Amino acid sequence: MVTIEYCREGLPVSDFDYDEFLDLVKLNIDNDRTFRVSTTIPIYAVRLEIVRGKIDCKKVVFRYFDCLLMANEFGTIKDWPKGFADKLNALSEDLLRVACQKLRNKNLTK
């Protein structure tokens, strides 16, 4: 089983290198191996490979502090803890919210 630990001290996997990270995970899927990451790309990439059927969801566990998390066959992690790989989602939500507010304000001033 592969453990992917999301922590500050982990490896920052670049957008440009996540496929190499996935190859490492797949090569070690039947070994007891832990990968420590500090970015969200590898977590989302592994979840996508689970949905695609290229990684067995029963062979990967995610760790965030004391929480052990598993994705189901649809890549869903039940009871997603606050702070776990959620910065990109928060930024995306803020971007949409601020852009919509800006558009609303612009339309009101016409």
N, C-alpha and C positions, 0 to 999 in steps of 0.2 A: 504494500500500500504506500502511496505517495502522500506526504503531508505538505501542504503549502501554507506556510506561516506568513501572515501579513503583519509586518512590524517595522518600526522606524529604522532598525538596524539592517533590514533586509536589502537585497540587491535591487537597484532601480532598473527594472526591465524597460527598455526603450520601446516606443511604438515601432521602431525599425527592426527590433531584435526579438519580438515576441514569438515569432515562428521558430527560432532557434531554441527558445525556452520550452515551447511545446514539444519539440523533438526530444529534449532532455527528459521531460516528464514522461513521454511515451516510452522512451528507452528504459526508464526506471520504474515503470508502473507496477511491476511484480517484485520490486525490491523495497526494503524499508528505507526510504530516502526522504529527507526533509529539505525543501527549498524555502529559503527565507526571502520574501520580496517586500518592497516598500512602495510599490506602485500598483495601480488597479488593473492595468492591461493584462497581466498574466492570469489574474483571477477570472476576468471576463472571457479571456481566450480559452481557458480550460473548461469553463462552463459551456461555451459554445461547442467545443469538441465533444463534450458529454452529450449535448443535444444532437449533434451530428452522428453520434454512435461510434466515434473514433476513440473515445476513452470511456471505460466502464465507470459509472458513477459510484459504484461500491468500492472502487480501488483508489479513491481520492478523498482526502479529508482536508478541510481548511481550518487553520487555527488562528484565533485572534485573542490574544491574552490567554485567559483560561477557558475560552469557548472553543469547542470542537464543532465544526459545522460540516454538513454533507449536502451536496446538491442532489436533487432527484434526477430522473432521466430527462426532465425538461429543463434542467439547469437551474431550477429554483432552489433557493436556500430558505428554508422555513425559519421564522424568527430571526431575521437578519439583525444583528446587533448594531446599535448606533456607533458610528465610527469605523465600521468594517467596510473598507473599499467603497465609501460613499461620497467622496469628495467630488468626483466627476459628475455624479448625478446632481449633487447640490449646486455645483456651478452651472450645469445645464439648466436646471430649474430657475436659478437666479437670472440667467441670461434671457430666457423666455419671458419671465415675469417683468423684468426691467424693459425689455424691448416692447412688450405689449403695452406697458404703462406709457412709454414714450410715444408709441403710435396713437394711443388714446388721447394723450395730451395734445399731440399734433393735430388730430382731427377736431378737437374741441376749440382750438384757436383759429380754425378756418372760418 
